[in-house]
Every structure is written in structure tokens, then in C-alpha cells.
Amino acid sequence: MAIAPQTRLTLPTADPASEGVDPARLERLYRVIEGHIAEGRYPGAQVAMARHGKLLAQRSFGEASVAHSTLAADDTMWLLYSQTKVVTAAAVWVLVEQGALTFGDRIADHVPEFAANSKGEITLHQVLTHQAGYPNARPGPEVWSDHALLRKVVADFELEWWPGSRVSYHGASAHWTCAVLIEAITGRDFREFIRSEVLDPLGIDDIQVGVPAAMQSRCADMHDRIDGKFQGLGSGSDAPLGERVNESAFREAGVPGGGGYATAAGMQAFYQMLAAGGTLNGTRLFSPRLIQWVTQNHTGDRVDEQFGFPMHRGLGPHVRSTTPNIRGLGSIAHPRTFGHGGAATSYSWADPDAGLSFTYLSNGRCDEPWHSRRLDQIANLAHAALVDR
């Protein structure tokens, strides 16, 4: 399909059929998303698919902002929520490959005050695999612009259970810990480090962890459905500050576990790098061994208590593996498929065996069980479009 001229592209484009993807099956996927929007499930969405380093498909649907009647365009950037975690984790991977730390290091080896409240033995591996023991810790907006305070707040996190004894999704706490770790080791703002050491070397402008003011006009609003109508999330005057995700301060903060913004094509460039073993357009960011390690299943079939079934945690993304149920990657996915989702809205994944990757972004928080079913539906349609391996 034709790619809109305003789109900022990192990947070269190709016809889907030339890479073994059936255009008719892609149209089936698009019709399902159009149906969701027509049903009022969410205001807008964007998808992209890539294979073997080429962007095969990109399409935008519906509205980016209901309040401003702004149509979604291919250069619209969408709130990634927890998809941001893999991008932040990649900055940690850089430090591992530079020899500045190892996955077995204790956080307190680099942030000594983190040892408070019996946290001294927690390792980076436990943090990234959601076994650290403080899943519900959550700094407030006061740390967004005060990183000295951020370090103090993270160091004061309290254990809820003994590290390593359980697996439970650390929705905000793990990657705030990673942000503090990055800053402690490098002396640089974690957002600048992600930009300079991960995204800029790959030429990816359309992923932003900390959106500059000049780019914020491209950001889609996030919406809730209230009394049958879409409303900007956190737009009420009495809304908790933590939900005011449509505000400039949140977009600039670059919350490391849930505040990045991207286009679907931007995410496809990142996931094509992962699918190719750490290289994109001739630039090698990571070694193949590093990518193999971080995209392995490190938690086996242990149940993630947040979700009630195994999530097969890697050191950033999670992995399909072979259990009957999996979150967001598609039940028919190859067992080595890996990726991550964003709260009730989105998913990105890569199948390294096929060289295929896919991103689905939307801007309306959807309720369960419909949300999980539509994630599986969308992912399966994308997997089924690959007809020539």
C-alpha cells in the first residue's frame, strides 16, 4: 500500500506481497479495526507491519483527539503506556554491553541508598523480570521534573514480598528503578541517554521518551468512554494527577515504564532491529547474543500474579512460549515471538524466526474481557497475513 508522504520513515518500504504477506489478509485486519471504531470501542488507531527490514504496511484510523476533532495521521504519535518498558530496558542493555553493569548486579551496587528497607540484595535481573518484590510502588508526578527527588523516592521503596519468591508485574516501579540506575551510572538524564544511545544511533525520531514541546502537537490524546461518549483521560478538574496523561508535563516527563510516545512505523523500526538480532539499516546497536538473552523466557511457566497466567518474562519484553494463554502476542504466534503491550490500548511484537514484526496502537482505554480478546484477534490476524515463510 502507498505510504503517506508526511510520514517520517526509518525503514524502506516494500509491497507486502514481495515479502510473503497477503494484502487481502491485511485488508481483513483493517476492516476489523474499522469495525471497532464504528462500534465506538475507541476513537482512533494506527498499525504497521514490517519484515526483513522493510515497512510493508502502515495505516491510521479514526480520530487522534476527540476534543479537537483531529483525524489520526501516519505521523501521529500515540501514548505507548507500558510498551515504553522495552525501550527503557534497551538503554540498560546498552550499559551491559558497555561493561558498566551486569544483569546479576545488585541495584544497591550502583545506588547504595537503594539498600534501605531490606532491598540490598535485589538484582537487575529480578527488577527486569518483575520479581523484585515491590510491584505496587509508584512515584507521583512530583518526580517528573525533580530527579534528585526521584532517586530518593525509589531508594525508599518498601518490599511487599521477598525478592525472587514471586512473579508479579511491576507496572511502574521496575522502570523507575531502571531510570535511577541509568542516571547513577552515567550521570546523564535517563531520557537523554535513551535518545542518544538507543534511538539516535538507529535513526528513529518517531519514538520519544520525553516528548519535546515542538513535537507535542503530534501526540494523540488518550480517552475514556464515559456515559457513552469519549472524553480525554484525566480531563476533569478533579482527576488524579497521575491520570492526566494528555498534559504537556506528562508528555515531557517520559515516564520510563509508561510515558513514551511513538508512531507505529517508529515502533516497527525498533522491533525490526530486535528481530534482526540487534542491527537496523546497517547499524549494529546490540550483539546477537544480547538480543537472544533478553528475549528468552526467564520465568518459565510461573504464574504472573497480576495476570493470573504465565507471562514468560524476558529482560524487557515477554515471550509467547507454548502455554495455552498469552497476553497480546497472539495465540497462534511462534513460540519465540516476543513483545510488550500498553495499558488496555496496544501491543508490539516481533517473530524473529520469520523476521516479521507488528504494532497496533489505539487511544481509548478498553475494559476486560473485550480488551484481551481484541488483542488476540488483532495479533492473530497479523500473524495470519504471513503466508510465505
C-alpha positions as CSV (number, residue, x, y, z in Angstrom):
1,M,0.0,0.0,0.0
2,A,1.1,3.6,-0.5
3,I,2.8,5.3,2.4
4,A,1.6,8.9,3.1
5,P,4.3,11.4,2.2
6,Q,4.3,13.2,5.6
7,T,5.4,10.0,7.4
8,R,8.8,10.0,8.9
9,L,10.2,6.7,7.8
10,T,13.3,4.9,9.1
11,L,12.5,1.6,7.2
12,P,12.5,1.4,3.5
13,T,9.1,0.5,2.1
14,A,8.1,-2.6,0.1
15,D,4.9,-4.2,-1.3
16,P,3.6,-6.7,1.3
17,A,3.3,-9.5,-1.3
18,S,7.0,-9.2,-2.1
19,E,7.8,-10.2,1.5
20,G,5.2,-13.0,1.7
21,V,2.4,-11.0,3.3
22,D,-1.0,-11.3,1.8
23,P,-2.5,-7.8,1.1
24,A,-6.1,-9.3,1.2
25,R,-5.4,-10.6,4.7
26,L,-4.1,-7.2,5.8
27,E,-7.4,-5.7,4.5
28,R,-9.3,-8.1,6.7
29,L,-7.3,-6.8,9.7
30,Y,-8.1,-3.2,8.7
31,R,-11.8,-4.0,8.4
32,V,-11.8,-5.3,12.0
33,I,-10.2,-2.2,13.3
34,E,-12.6,0.0,11.3
35,G,-15.4,-2.1,12.9
36,H,-14.1,-1.4,16.4
37,I,-14.1,2.3,15.7
38,A,-17.6,2.2,14.1
39,E,-18.8,0.4,17.3
40,G,-17.4,3.2,19.5
41,R,-14.8,1.0,21.1
42,Y,-12.0,3.6,20.8
43,P,-11.6,6.9,18.8
44,G,-8.6,6.1,16.7
45,A,-5.8,3.6,16.0
46,Q,-2.7,3.0,13.9
47,V,-1.0,-0.2,12.8
48,A,2.2,-1.0,11.0
49,M,3.9,-4.2,9.8
50,A,7.5,-4.9,8.7
51,R,9.5,-7.8,7.6
52,H,13.2,-8.3,6.8
53,G,14.0,-4.6,7.4
54,K,11.2,-3.3,5.2
55,L,8.0,-1.5,6.1
56,L,5.1,-3.4,4.4
57,A,2.0,-1.7,5.8
58,Q,1.0,1.4,7.7
59,R,-2.5,2.7,8.3
60,S,-4.2,5.2,10.6
61,F,-7.9,5.1,11.6
62,G,-10.4,7.5,13.2
63,E,-9.5,10.4,15.4
64,A,-6.4,11.3,17.3
65,S,-8.2,13.7,19.6
66,V,-12.0,13.9,20.0
67,A,-11.9,17.2,21.8
68,H,-10.1,18.8,18.9
69,S,-11.7,16.8,16.1
70,T,-8.2,15.8,14.9
71,L,-8.0,12.9,12.5
72,A,-5.3,10.3,13.0
73,A,-2.5,10.6,10.5
74,D,0.5,8.4,9.9
75,D,2.8,10.9,11.7
76,T,0.5,10.9,14.8
77,M,2.4,9.7,17.9
78,W,0.5,7.6,20.3
79,L,0.9,7.0,24.0
80,L,2.7,3.7,24.4
81,Y,2.0,3.2,28.1
82,S,4.0,0.0,29.1
83,Q,5.3,-0.5,25.6
84,T,7.8,2.1,26.8
85,K,9.3,-0.5,29.1
86,V,11.2,-2.3,26.3
87,V,12.7,1.0,25.0
88,T,13.9,1.9,28.6
89,A,15.2,-1.7,29.0
90,A,17.2,-1.2,25.8
91,A,19.1,1.6,27.5
92,V,20.0,-0.8,30.3
93,W,21.1,-3.3,27.7
94,V,23.5,-0.7,26.3
95,L,25.2,-0.3,29.7
96,V,25.5,-4.1,29.9
97,E,27.2,-4.3,26.6
98,Q,29.5,-1.4,27.5
99,G,30.5,-3.3,30.6
100,A,29.1,-0.7,33.0
101,L,27.0,-3.3,34.8
102,T,25.7,-6.9,34.6
103,F,22.2,-8.4,34.9
104,G,23.4,-10.0,38.1
105,D,24.4,-6.7,39.7
106,R,22.5,-5.6,42.7
107,I,20.8,-2.2,42.3
108,A,22.5,-1.1,45.5
109,D,25.9,-1.7,44.0
110,H,25.3,1.4,41.9
111,V,22.7,3.2,44.1
112,P,23.8,2.5,47.6
113,E,20.8,4.0,49.3
114,F,18.5,1.6,47.5
115,A,19.6,-1.0,50.1
116,A,17.1,0.7,52.5
117,N,14.1,-1.4,53.6
118,S,15.8,-4.7,53.1
119,K,16.3,-4.2,49.3
120,G,20.1,-4.5,49.3
121,E,20.2,-7.9,47.5
122,I,17.7,-7.1,44.7
123,T,19.4,-7.7,41.3
124,L,18.8,-6.0,38.0
125,H,17.6,-9.4,36.7
126,Q,14.9,-9.5,39.3
127,V,13.8,-6.0,38.5
128,L,13.5,-6.6,34.8
129,T,11.7,-9.9,35.2
130,H,9.2,-8.4,37.7
131,Q,10.4,-10.4,40.7
132,A,11.8,-7.5,42.7
133,G,9.1,-7.6,45.4
134,Y,7.6,-4.1,45.2
135,P,5.1,-4.3,42.4
136,N,2.8,-1.5,43.6
137,A,5.3,1.2,44.4
138,R,4.5,4.2,42.2
139,P,6.2,7.7,42.4
140,G,3.9,10.6,41.8
141,P,4.1,13.5,39.3
142,E,6.4,15.3,41.7
143,V,9.3,13.3,40.5
144,W,8.8,14.1,36.8
145,S,11.0,17.2,36.9
146,D,13.0,16.5,40.1
147,H,15.3,13.6,39.5
148,A,17.1,14.0,42.8
149,L,13.7,13.5,44.5
150,L,13.1,10.6,42.1
151,R,16.3,8.9,43.3
152,K,15.2,9.4,47.0
153,V,11.7,8.1,46.4
154,V,12.9,5.0,44.5
155,A,15.5,4.3,47.2
156,D,12.7,4.4,49.8
157,F,10.5,1.8,48.1
158,E,9.3,-0.8,50.5
159,L,9.1,-4.6,49.9
160,E,5.8,-6.3,49.7
161,W,7.3,-9.8,49.5
162,W,10.7,-11.3,49.3
163,P,12.6,-10.7,46.0
164,G,12.6,-13.7,43.7
165,S,9.9,-15.6,45.6
166,R,7.1,-14.5,43.2
167,V,6.4,-13.1,39.8
168,S,4.1,-10.1,39.7
169,Y,4.0,-7.3,37.1
170,H,5.8,-4.1,38.4
171,G,3.7,-1.7,36.4
172,A,5.6,1.5,37.3
173,S,8.2,0.6,39.9
174,A,10.7,-1.5,37.9
175,H,11.4,1.0,35.2
176,W,11.6,4.0,37.6
177,T,14.3,1.9,39.2
178,C,16.0,1.4,35.9
179,A,15.8,5.2,35.2
180,V,17.6,5.9,38.5
181,L,20.1,3.2,37.8
182,I,20.9,4.7,34.4
183,E,21.3,8.1,35.9
184,A,23.5,6.8,38.7
185,I,25.9,5.0,36.3
186,T,26.1,7.6,33.6
187,G,25.4,11.0,35.3
188,R,23.0,11.8,32.5
189,D,19.3,12.3,32.4
190,F,17.8,8.9,31.5
191,R,15.7,10.4,28.7
192,E,18.7,11.9,27.1
193,F,20.6,8.6,27.4
194,I,17.7,6.7,25.7
195,R,17.7,9.3,22.9
196,S,21.5,9.5,22.4
197,E,22.4,5.8,23.0
198,V,19.4,3.9,21.6
199,L,17.2,5.9,19.3
200,D,19.5,8.3,17.6
201,P,22.0,5.6,16.5
202,L,19.2,3.8,14.8
203,G,17.8,7.0,13.2
204,I,14.5,6.6,15.0
205,D,12.9,10.0,15.5
206,D,9.3,8.8,15.9
207,I,9.8,7.2,19.3
208,Q,10.1,9.7,22.1
209,V,10.6,9.0,25.8
210,G,10.1,12.6,26.9
211,V,8.4,14.4,24.0
212,P,9.9,17.9,23.2
213,A,7.5,20.8,23.2
214,A,7.9,21.2,19.4
215,M,6.6,17.7,18.8
216,Q,3.7,17.5,21.2
217,S,1.2,18.7,18.7
218,R,1.6,15.3,17.0
219,C,0.6,13.4,20.2
220,A,-2.8,11.7,20.2
221,D,-5.0,12.2,23.2
222,M,-5.9,9.2,25.4
223,H,-9.6,8.7,26.0
224,D,-12.0,7.0,28.4
225,R,-15.6,6.3,27.4
226,I,-18.0,7.9,29.9
227,D,-21.8,7.8,29.6
228,G,-21.4,6.6,26.0
229,K,-19.1,9.5,25.0
230,F,-15.3,9.7,24.6
231,Q,-13.6,12.0,27.0
232,G,-9.9,12.9,27.3
233,L,-8.4,10.8,30.0
234,G,-7.9,12.8,33.2
235,S,-9.5,15.9,31.7
236,G,-11.8,16.5,34.6
237,S,-10.7,19.1,37.2
238,D,-10.9,16.5,40.0
239,A,-8.9,13.8,38.1
240,P,-5.9,12.3,39.8
241,L,-2.7,13.9,38.6
242,G,-1.3,10.5,37.6
243,E,-4.1,10.1,35.1
244,R,-3.5,13.5,33.4
245,V,-1.7,11.8,30.5
246,N,-2.8,14.4,28.0
247,E,-0.9,17.2,29.7
248,S,2.3,18.6,28.4
249,A,4.1,17.9,31.7
250,F,3.4,14.2,31.4
251,R,4.5,14.0,27.8
252,E,7.7,15.8,28.6
253,A,8.4,13.6,31.7
254,G,9.0,10.5,29.6
255,V,7.8,8.1,32.4
256,P,10.1,5.2,31.8
257,G,7.6,2.4,32.3
258,G,4.6,4.0,30.7
259,G,5.1,7.5,29.2
260,G,6.7,7.1,25.8
261,Y,5.1,8.2,22.5
262,A,5.6,6.8,19.0
263,T,4.2,6.1,15.6
264,A,3.5,2.5,14.6
265,A,6.2,2.9,12.0
266,G,8.7,4.1,14.6
267,M,8.0,1.1,16.7
268,Q,8.4,-1.2,13.7
269,A,11.9,0.2,13.1
270,F,12.8,-0.6,16.8
271,Y,11.3,-4.1,16.6
272,Q,12.9,-4.9,13.3
273,M,16.2,-4.1,15.0
274,L,15.3,-6.7,17.7
275,A,14.1,-9.2,15.2
276,A,17.4,-8.9,13.2
277,G,19.5,-9.6,16.3
278,G,20.4,-6.0,17.1
279,T,21.0,-4.3,13.8
280,L,19.0,-1.9,11.6
281,N,19.8,-0.5,8.2
282,G,23.5,-1.5,8.6
283,T,23.9,-0.1,12.1
284,R,24.6,-2.6,14.8
285,L,23.3,-1.5,18.3
286,F,23.5,-4.8,20.1
287,S,25.2,-8.1,19.7
288,P,23.0,-11.1,18.6
289,R,23.9,-12.9,21.9
290,L,22.5,-10.0,23.9
291,I,19.2,-10.0,22.0
292,Q,18.9,-13.7,22.3
293,W,19.4,-13.4,26.1
294,V,17.0,-10.6,26.7
295,T,14.2,-12.2,24.6
296,Q,14.4,-15.6,26.3
297,N,11.8,-16.8,28.8
298,H,13.4,-16.2,32.2
299,T,10.4,-17.0,34.4
300,G,9.3,-20.3,32.8
301,D,5.7,-21.2,33.4
302,R,5.5,-19.4,36.7
303,V,2.2,-17.5,37.0
304,D,2.4,-13.8,37.0
305,E,0.1,-12.8,39.8
306,Q,-1.1,-9.6,38.1
307,F,-2.5,-11.6,35.1
308,G,-3.3,-15.0,36.6
309,F,-1.3,-17.0,34.0
310,P,2.4,-17.3,32.9
311,M,3.8,-14.2,31.1
312,H,7.2,-15.8,30.2
313,R,9.2,-12.7,31.2
314,G,12.3,-11.7,29.3
315,L,14.6,-8.8,30.3
316,G,12.3,-6.2,28.7
317,P,9.8,-7.9,26.5
318,H,7.9,-11.1,27.3
319,V,7.8,-14.3,25.2
320,R,5.0,-16.3,23.6
321,S,6.3,-19.8,24.6
322,T,3.8,-22.6,24.4
323,T,1.2,-22.2,27.2
324,P,-2.4,-22.0,26.1
325,N,-2.9,-18.4,27.1
326,I,-0.6,-15.4,26.5
327,R,-1.1,-11.7,26.7
328,G,-1.3,-9.7,23.4
329,L,1.2,-11.6,21.2
330,G,-1.4,-13.8,19.6
331,S,-2.3,-17.3,20.5
332,I,-1.1,-18.6,17.1
333,A,2.3,-16.9,17.4
334,H,5.5,-18.8,17.0
335,P,6.8,-19.7,20.5
336,R,9.8,-17.3,20.1
337,T,7.6,-14.3,19.4
338,F,8.3,-11.5,21.9
339,G,6.9,-8.1,22.6
340,H,5.0,-5.9,25.1
341,G,1.7,-4.1,25.5
342,G,0.4,-0.8,26.8
343,A,-2.4,-0.5,29.3
344,A,-5.7,-1.5,27.7
345,T,-4.7,0.0,24.4
346,S,-1.8,-1.5,22.4
347,Y,0.9,-4.1,21.6
348,S,4.1,-4.5,19.6
349,W,5.8,-7.8,18.8
350,A,8.4,-9.5,16.7
351,D,8.7,-13.0,15.4
352,P,12.5,-13.4,14.9
353,D,12.1,-16.8,13.1
354,A,10.1,-15.1,10.4
355,G,11.6,-11.7,10.5
356,L,8.1,-10.3,11.0
357,S,7.0,-7.6,13.4
358,F,3.8,-5.7,14.0
359,T,2.5,-2.7,16.0
360,Y,-1.1,-1.9,17.0
361,L,-1.8,1.4,18.8
362,S,-5.1,2.9,19.9
363,N,-6.2,5.8,22.1
364,G,-9.1,4.5,24.1
365,R,-8.8,2.5,27.3
366,C,-10.9,-0.6,26.9
367,D,-12.4,-2.8,29.5
368,E,-11.9,-6.5,30.1
369,P,-12.7,-9.1,28.8
370,W,-13.2,-7.3,25.5
371,H,-9.7,-5.8,25.6
372,S,-7.8,-9.1,25.8
373,R,-10.0,-10.7,23.2
374,R,-9.4,-7.9,20.7
375,L,-5.6,-8.0,21.3
376,D,-5.7,-11.7,20.5
377,Q,-7.9,-11.1,17.5
378,I,-5.7,-8.3,16.1
379,A,-2.5,-10.2,16.7
380,N,-3.8,-13.4,15.1
381,L,-5.0,-11.5,12.0
382,A,-1.5,-10.1,11.7
383,H,0.2,-13.4,12.1
384,A,-2.2,-15.0,9.6
385,A,-1.3,-12.4,6.9
386,L,2.1,-14.1,6.7
387,V,1.6,-16.7,4.0
388,D,5.2,-17.3,2.7
389,R,7.9,-18.2,5.2
